[in-house]
Amino acid sequence: MKTKTKPEAAQSLPLNTILAGDCIEIMQSLPEASVDLIFADPPYNLQLKGDLHRPNNTKVDAVDDAWDQFDSFKAYDQFTREWLAAARRLLKPDGAIWVIGSYHNIFRVGAELQTQGFWILNDVVWRKSNPMPNFRGKRFTNAHETMIWASKEEGAKYTFNYEALKELNEGIQMRSDWVLPICNGGERLKDENGEKAHPTQKPEALLHRILVGSTKAGDVVLDPFFGTGTTGAVAKMLGRDFIGIEREEAYRKVAEKRLSKVRKFDKSALEVTQGKRAEPRVPFGQLVERGMLRPGEMLLNARGQMAKVRADGTLIADDVKGSIHKVGAELEGAPSCNGWTYWNFKRDGKTVSIDVLRQQIRAEMSR
């Protein structure tokens, strides 16, 4: 792993590299429309006033670094406007962005996302199973952060691995509230003095879910606020390429050491469950062309109603003519029908779904 001060060539991507410097300047120097996904964990602008202490009078290690301090909301909004514009320029037409924040900044970021033309897909609540308590007892315990997931523009064909996330959630549709612990224990990185290397280090579980759900193996993931490299570590494990941008040298050193120890999962482990929409399209007529079904052969539905296969891949049942879907819908009196699961044929006295033939063709296509 190596750190660079700027990309080596204007039209090449510095993949799997940490770039040192200002994120806006560096993003502006990278090739346009070259990134599949951006995960951004920008400064929260917490506006802390004085130190925070626990009931036993020990000081809380809060976020009080210079990079999180802005003179005013106007200054923060200008910063947000500039980095989001640079990020949008980098995204491919079907790319997407995730931005995480707290109540201090996420609403301002969300408004700017919409102003710049991003299309918000979801806001996801990361509910922390082990949040830091509210020591002053004057507010609710702040137990969540909000993530905004947005495509580059309305109508973009962004990546969403719905079935993979469903499998990750034991066969249940993934919701927009994620219960995950904050980064602690052995995962929490330490500096040379044994202190937390970064005050807002994100857990790998969070990035794992994001990257499994919204990227494909080989995609390029950019993190403009790289910190100690959680995005890069998870991207590397999952077979995605990453680009990190980080201006703080101390964070870069920790990230470089961390990334040098990460190993990519083997190829078979990188594959995720795909939805049926991702499978190659097979026209019903192809089954007829290849002789898997013959013109004049009869198909039947679950009630025993029959339809004859025609040479052009359409069906005829009584006075109804058309595709496997149209004829099925007419017989059911329904607005639509999935003909692949509706129709069956007979082989050796057994009733077989026509979808079996489609899957045979798909298996051949994947070899």
Rosetta blueprint (number, residue, H / E / L):
1 M L
2 K L
3 T E
4 K E
5 T L
6 K L
7 P L
8 E L
9 A L
10 A L
11 Q L
12 S L
13 L L
14 P L
15 L L
16 N L
17 T E
18 I E
19 L E
20 A E
21 G L
22 D L
23 C H
24 I H
25 E H
26 I H
27 M H
28 Q H
29 S H
30 L L
31 P L
32 E L
33 A L
34 S L
35 V E
36 D E
37 L E
38 I E
39 F E
40 A E
41 D L
42 P L
43 P L
44 Y L
45 N L
46 L L
47 Q L
48 L L
49 K L
50 G L
51 D L
52 L L
53 H E
54 R L
55 P L
56 N L
57 N L
58 T L
59 K E
60 V L
61 D L
62 A L
63 V L
64 D L
65 D L
66 A H
67 W H
68 D H
69 Q L
70 F L
71 D L
72 S L
73 F H
74 K H
75 A H
76 Y H
77 D H
78 Q H
79 F H
80 T H
81 R H
82 E H
83 W H
84 L H
85 A H
86 A H
87 A H
88 R H
89 R H
90 L H
91 L E
92 K E
93 P E
94 D E
95 G E
96 A E
97 I E
98 W E
99 V E
100 I E
101 G E
102 S L
103 Y L
104 H L
105 N L
106 I H
107 F H
108 R H
109 V H
110 G H
111 A H
112 E H
113 L H
114 Q H
115 T H
116 Q L
117 G L
118 F L
119 W E
120 I E
121 L E
122 N E
123 D E
124 V E
125 V E
126 W E
127 R E
128 K E
129 S L
130 N L
131 P L
132 M L
133 P L
134 N L
135 F L
136 R L
137 G L
138 K L
139 R L
140 F L
141 T L
142 N L
143 A L
144 H E
145 E E
146 T E
147 M E
148 I E
149 W E
150 A E
151 S E
152 K L
153 E L
154 E L
155 G L
156 A L
157 K L
158 Y L
159 T L
160 F L
161 N L
162 Y H
163 E H
164 A H
165 L H
166 K H
167 E H
168 L H
169 N L
170 E L
171 G L
172 I L
173 Q L
174 M L
175 R L
176 S L
177 D E
178 W E
179 V E
180 L E
181 P L
182 I L
183 C L
184 N L
185 G H
186 G H
187 E H
188 R L
189 L L
190 K E
191 D L
192 E L
193 N L
194 G L
195 E L
196 K E
197 A L
198 H L
199 P L
200 T L
201 Q L
202 K L
203 P L
204 E H
205 A H
206 L H
207 L H
208 H H
209 R H
210 I H
211 L H
212 V H
213 G H
214 S H
215 T L
216 K L
217 A L
218 G L
219 D L
220 V E
221 V E
222 L E
223 D E
224 P L
225 F L
226 F L
227 G L
228 T L
229 G L
230 T H
231 T H
232 G H
233 A H
234 V H
235 A H
236 K H
237 M H
238 L L
239 G L
240 R L
241 D E
242 F E
243 I E
244 G E
245 I E
246 E E
247 R L
248 E L
249 E H
250 A H
251 Y H
252 R H
253 K H
254 V H
255 A H
256 E H
257 K H
258 R H
259 L H
260 S H
261 K L
262 V L
263 R L
264 K L
265 F L
266 D L
267 K H
268 S H
269 A H
270 L H
271 E L
272 V L
273 T L
274 Q L
275 G L
276 K H
277 R H
278 A H
279 E L
280 P L
281 R L
282 V L
283 P L
284 F H
285 G H
286 Q H
287 L H
288 V H
289 E H
290 R L
291 G L
292 M L
293 L L
294 R L
295 P L
296 G L
297 E L
298 M E
299 L E
300 L E
301 N L
302 A L
303 R L
304 G L
305 Q L
306 M E
307 A E
308 K E
309 V E
310 R L
311 A L
312 D L
313 G L
314 T L
315 L E
316 I E
317 A E
318 D L
319 D L
320 V E
321 K E
322 G E
323 S L
324 I H
325 H H
326 K H
327 V H
328 G H
329 A H
330 E H
331 L H
332 E H
333 G L
334 A L
335 P L
336 S L
337 C L
338 N L
339 G H
340 W H
341 T H
342 Y H
343 W L
344 N E
345 F E
346 K E
347 R E
348 D L
349 G L
350 K E
351 T E
352 V E
353 S E
354 I L
355 D H
356 V H
357 L H
358 R H
359 Q H
360 Q H
361 I H
362 R H
363 A H
364 E H
365 M H
366 S L
367 R L
